């Protein structure tokens, strides 16, 4: 067996040999050193040649008032129902506003920034005003940066080669941004309100037309037959139900309550007072007439309707006033009674007068229902037409009432948006003039140079090792070929050697130029864009 060959199963070198790897790297150290030096040199050149950029910034904060009236729209609706979503949505809204051509164009024109863009175009002609504004707008947009710094806290930064100009622009941009953002919050409400106002005019015209048609029809045969009967095809069902309920209550619960109150009044006064004595008072008589009218109107309106709620409110106020008038008359006519006895007497008088008013309501409802049914039995065609016209009037009136309520709601929300209620943006920190440039960032550039040089250098070394097909030592040759080396010859520097050297030199020049190109792109193109 050949003593110079490894035995089967023997380890060649005992596995991974770190020194072999170190020697391989050391032999190609120039492939690592040259990129390292060139990249650091490029970073140094970038630091020395780049124009200093100064940044001036201010903070704006979005405030939310959570203690709101139930009448107002919840501001969370704008942010998906959660205040936690506010940062992302508000950042998008603010960024859209800051980068909008209208916002940037207004600042350019107000500060006259387009003058710095005047000059000759590529074709030698003078740049127009619109083109100058467009270029200034693009430059200003690249100078403005928006950053999120926490919960509902944002920073607006403006960069410029001149620190005073950066401070002036930042202050102006932030103030104008806050104004525009507040205006954009109310723009939607204002637009909706204006639309509703225009629609209200349409609905009011429809209501007027429907009322005119109904009045015109009522002036004919149908009006002569019906007279002034308030019961019609739309409220006949409500009137029937109300009439039945009133009769049952009048003859049952109210009658029993009146008997109980009469016994209490007779016990304290000896005899029941005459109600006509109290009806002779002008104030009480007027209140009873008004009470009867309101009770009658309320029985013709469906429960839950807006008019029903208004009538109920007026009825409550009128009942309180009538009770006060009765208390005063009882005290005047029977001053000898004690307070509790006088109160029991007043309760009997008030309830007796109120029952008389309800009896009038029952009588009017009964007459109205009878007259309408008689009319519909005699003239079915006219009654059907009357029901159609009244239905159109009712539908038009409901649309008008609904849209008036919407307009009132939007007016409240608009006023709330203009105040501190809801979602508001305000300046938290005014911009300050900085004297230290933010660009070029020396630490970032040097770190970028080190990382780039390590990546290029290590990559070249590994690539050279992988592509190297030559033998590095006699031992490696003997192991690879399985033969014994008996001698070595010195390298002969002939024409072939010179040609190989030239090729190797060109290879190195190409590598150096490639490194310079990569460094130039990284430090002079990519870095300014990242900054």
ABEGO torsion letter per residue (X at the ends): XBAABBBBGBBBGGEBBAAAAAAAAAAAAAAAAAAAAAAAAAAAAAAAABBBBBBBBBBBBBBBBABBBAABBBAAAAAGGBAAAAAAAAAAAAAAAAABAAAAAAAAAAAGAAAAABEBBAAGBBBBAAAAAAAAAAAAAAABBBBBAEBGBBBBBBBBABAAAAAAAAAAAAAAAAAAAAAAAAAAAAAAAAAAAAAAAAAAAAAAAAAAAAAAAAABAAAAAAEABABBAAAAAAAAAAAAAAAAAAABAAAAAAAAAAAAAAAAAGBBBBAAAAAABAAAAAAAAAAAAAAAAAAABBBGBAAAAAAAAAAAAAAAAAAAAAAAAAAAABAABBAAAAAAAAAAAAAAAAAAAAAAAAAAAAAAAAAAAAAAAABAAAAAAAAAAAAAAAAAAAAAAAAAAAAAAAAAAAAAAABABEBBBBBABBBBBBABBAOBBAAAAAAAAAAAAAAAAAAAAAAAAAABABBABAAAAAAAAGBBBABBBBBBBBAAAAAAAAAAAAAAAAAAAAAAAAAAAAAAAAAAAAX
